[in-house]
């Protein structure tokens, strides 16, 4: 860690790194782009991590934000249940899927990486894929989430190799 007497500007200067002529992120920028978007996802029986990938104004209501979290399907697995139930329109028993809300904890940090507190939000399961172990959650909050991760554009993936900095 860094001595606590460094202020943020001094820390940025100390932490600037150059790798093969490419300016890398400062320590503060690394925290903002890599650590801060990471969240805790909890269900009634289990939990895991996730990453905030989107938080932008709602096109239908500019005063509210839509925010989404990417997580693994196995993290939210026990919030998904399938029950065999009678369907009155089809006049037969069918399997129905039921999705419970999950909880997403977003952390607040002090001294760059020391967890100071967390805020818990309810979230809906938008979609999931057990075979690819991926899920998308929608936060049930109109508030903007300050830190979101950037996803590599599809056209850039082919040029991404081992040790390529993907957080710049």
N, C-alpha and C positions, 0 to 999 in steps of 0.2 A: 503494500500500500504506500500511499504518499503521506508525508508528514501533514498534519492537520493545519499547519501554519501557511501552507500554500493557499492563495485565493484562487478562484476559478480561472482568471486570466493567466496567472503564473503557471497553473497546472496545464492549461492548453499549450503554452509555449514549451514546457518541459516535455509534453507528451506527443508533439508533432513528430511523425515518423515519415521518412522518405524511403520507398522501396523501388529500386530500379527506375528512379526518376519520376515515379508516380506518387503524388502527395496522398498519404493515407489519412484516415480519420484521426482526429485528436481523441484523447481518452474520453472526454465529455461527449463527443459525437458518437463514439462507439457505444457508450452507455445509452444514448438517446435512440440509436438506430437498432441496437442488438438486444440490450438487456431490458430497457423500459417497456417495449411492446410485449414482453413475456408475462403471461398471467397464469393464475391457478384456476383450474376448472374442477368443480366438485359436483358429485351426484349424491344421492342419499347413502350409497354404500362405498363409493370409491372416489378417486380424484387423480388428476394429472396436470400436465401443463398445456398451454395453448399460446397463441400469438395473435395479437390484434393486427389485422391486415387491412382494415378499412374503417374510417370514421369521417364521413362527409355529410354536408347538409342534405336533408331529405328533399328530393325534387318537388314533392307535394306540399312541403311545409319548411321553408328555408330557416325557420327559427329552431328546428329540431334536427338532430343528427341521426344517421343510420350507422351503426357500428357492428362489425363482424369479427369473429374470432375463428381462427383455424386451429383445430385440435385433431387428435387421433380418434378414430371410431371406438377403439377399445376403452378410451377414457369415459365416454358417455354411454357405454353399452348397457349398463343397468337402468338407464333412463328410458330405454326403448323396450316396449313389451308388445307381444302379439297375442291376441286372444281370439278364440273361435266364438263367434257370436251370430245370432240370427239377423239377417238383413231383410227387413219387411218389404223392400222394393224388389229385391231379387227372389224373395220367397225361398231362401235357403241359407244354410249356415256358411259363413265365410270367415277367413282370417282377417282381423282388423288390427292395424298398428296404432299403438298409443305412445305418444312422446311426452315425457315429463319435462318440466323446465329444469335447467341446471343452474348452478351458481358460478359466477366468474368473479374472481378477486383480482383487482388491479392494484398494484403496489405503488406507494409513494416512497421516494428515496431521499436520504440525507447523505451528505458527503459522497456524492456520486453513486455509491453502491451499497449503502447501509439501509435496509428496509426500515422506514420510519413508521408506516402504517399501511393499511390496505382498505379499499372500498369494495364491498360485495354488490354485485348486480345479478339480477335474474336474467336468464337467457333462454331463448327458444332454439331447439334443434331445427335448423333449416333443412339440412340434408346430411346424409352420411353414406359411406360405402365401406362395408366390412371387409371386402376383398382387398381394397387398397389402403385400409386403415386410416381413413380421413373423414373429417366431419367439419361442417360450418355451423357456427352458432350466431344468432342475432341478439345483441344486448337489448334488454327491455328497459332502455333509458334514452331520453332525448338529449343527453349531454354529449358533448364532443369528448372523445378520448384523445388526449394530447399526443401520445406517441404511438405510431403505427409502423409496422415493418414494411419494407418495400419488397415486392415480389419481382423476380427477374423476368423481364419480358420474354415471351416465347422465342422471338427472333434472336435473342442473345444467348440462349441456352447452349446452342451448338458450339459456341466459342468459349464456354466455361470449362476449364480444366481443373485438375487437382491443384490446390494452392492459389487459385484465382481469387482475389479479394471480391466477394460478392456483396459487400455491405457499403461500397463507396457510392 
